[in-house]
Amino acid sequence: MAEELIEIRWHARGGQGAVTAAKTLAEMSLTKDMFFQAFPEYGPERMGAPIQCFNRLSENKISTYCGITNPAIVVVVDPTLLEVVDISTGLAADGTLIINTPKNPSEIRSKINLNGRKIYTVDATHISLEALGRFMPNIPMLGALLKATGLLTKEEAVDFLRNNFGKKFPSKVVESNVVAMERAFEEVETE
């Protein structure tokens, strides 16, 4: 990652783990001696309602404390939001979109009529159903984000999950998340 401030906007629905993924990304950035912010933007929404959450990452101290309006990266955890939210709002022409979908990046580009930007896709829904046994696409999406940005290698991400999730969850849960992360690293596509 570059030394400049990297701002990330996550789009998901309540209950899909996007806030947890953003917080996990922030904790992972500590392994690279980076400064970070992770924060949600939602009110009393119920489970399933559209939400946004955000990250700021930098090798320098972060002195910005407002919302993010022009992210460098947008992560779409729930593909149904493509029909509901303009996910490209504020995203620069050289920005990056990472979308949970079985479609390839070219299909997504046509579907949302998008010029510029780099598009990555990964079927995080399928990965989570197979690896975790339930719909929880947050860790596969985090894996796709890490692969796209190069913030951590697959091995570093797996070590982080084992060391940090291992303190909170049973080993079966940790290992299924490791599998989901590894698959996302391997299966994410770009144009």
N, C-alpha and C positions, 0 to 999 in steps of 0.2 A: 504494500500500500504506500501511497505517496505521503509526504509530510503534511499536505494541506488537510483541512477539515473535511471529513467525509460525512455527509448527512444521508440517512436512510429512512424511508417511510415504508411501513408495513401496512397492508390492507388485509383484513380478515373479518371473520364474524366472531362474536363473543363465544368463548368456550373452545376455540381451535388452537389455543396455546401460543398465539403470536406474541403476547406480552412476555410470556416465559421465554420464547425464542430471542426476543430483543434483549432481555436481561441476561440470558446465557451468552449472547454475542458480546455484551459489555464485559462480562466476567472473563470471557476468552481473550478479549483485547488486553487484559492485564498481563497475560503471558507474554505479550509483545511490548510490555512497558508503555502502553498507550494510555491516554486519558480518554474518558468515555462519558456518555450520558445515555440513559435508556428511560423513556417515559411514555405512558399511554395518553391517548386523548379520547376519553369517553366519559359519559355521565351515567345516568341510571339505566343504560341500555340492558336489555335482557339477553340471555343466552341466544345466540343466533343473529343478533342485530349487527350491522356493519360497524366495525371499529377501526381505528388507526392507532399505531404506536410508532415510536421513532427511536433512532440511535444517532448519536454523534460520536465519531472516533477521530482521534488526532494524536500525533506524536508530541504535540505541544499542548500546553494548558488550554482548556476551553473556557472562554469568557462570555459565551453567548448562552442566554437562558430563555429564549423565546421559542415558539413553535417553529417547525420546519416547513417552509413554503416552497423551497427550490431544492429538493433532494437530488443527489447524484445517482441514487439507487432507489428503485421501488420494488418491493417484494409483495406479490399477490398470493396470499395463502389460499384463498377461496376463489376458484375461477368463476363462480356465479356472479361475483362482484364486477366482472368485466361488463355485464349488462346493466349494472346499477350505478357504478361510480366511474368518473373519468380518471382512471389511474395514471394518466400521463400528465395531469395538471402540475405545472411547475417543474417538470422534469426537463432538464436541458437537452439540446439536440444531441449531445454526446453522452447522455445518461444511459443507465442500464436498467432494464426491466427483467425481473425473474418471476416467472409465473408457474403456478401449479396447474398443469394441464397435460393430458396425454397427446396433445397436438404438438407439432414441431414449430420452431420459431417463425418460419415463413407463413404457416397457416395462421398463426396469431397475428402477425403483421398485417395480413390481408383482412382478417376478421375485424380488427380494431382500427384499420385504416391508418397505420402509423408510419411516418417517415422518420428517418434518422434513428437514433437510439440503438443500443445493442440489446437484443432479446435473448434470454435464456429460458428454456422450459424444462420441467421435470414433472413426472407423474407422481407427485408426493402423496396423493390420495391412495394410489395403488400400492406404493411402497409402504405407507403406514398400515394399510389393511393387512398386507402380507407379513410385515416385520413385527408390528405391534399388536395385530389382531383387532384393531379398531381404527376409526377415523380420527387421527391426530397428526396432521401433516406438518406440524411446526418444526420438528427436528430434521425431517428430510429437506424442508425449505431452508433451514439454517445451513445444512450441508451444501445445498446448491449455491447459496450466497457465499459461503467460504470458498468454494471452488471457483466461482466467478471472480471474486475479489483477490484471491490469493492470500488473504489474511492469515490463515492457518493451512498447513498441509493436512491431508486426510489423517495421517498418523498423529499429528499434534491434536487434531480435533477429537480423535478416538481416545487418546490419552487423557484429554481434558474431561470427556464424558465419564470415563472409567474412574478417574480420581475424584471428580466433583459430584457426579450423580451417585457414585458409590457410597457417599456419605449420607444420602437422603433416601435412596430407593433400594429395594432388594436386587440382588445380582441379575435375576431374570429380566427385570425391567431395564436395568442398565444395559445388558447385552442386546436386548431387542432394539433399544435406541441406538446402540453402536452399529448394528446391522442396518438400520434405517439411514443413519448418517453415511455409512460407507456406500450404500447403494445410490444415494443421491449424488455423491461425489462422482460415481461411475456413470450414472445415467443422465445427468444434466446435459442438455444439448444447446448449442448456439448455432447461428448462421455461419 
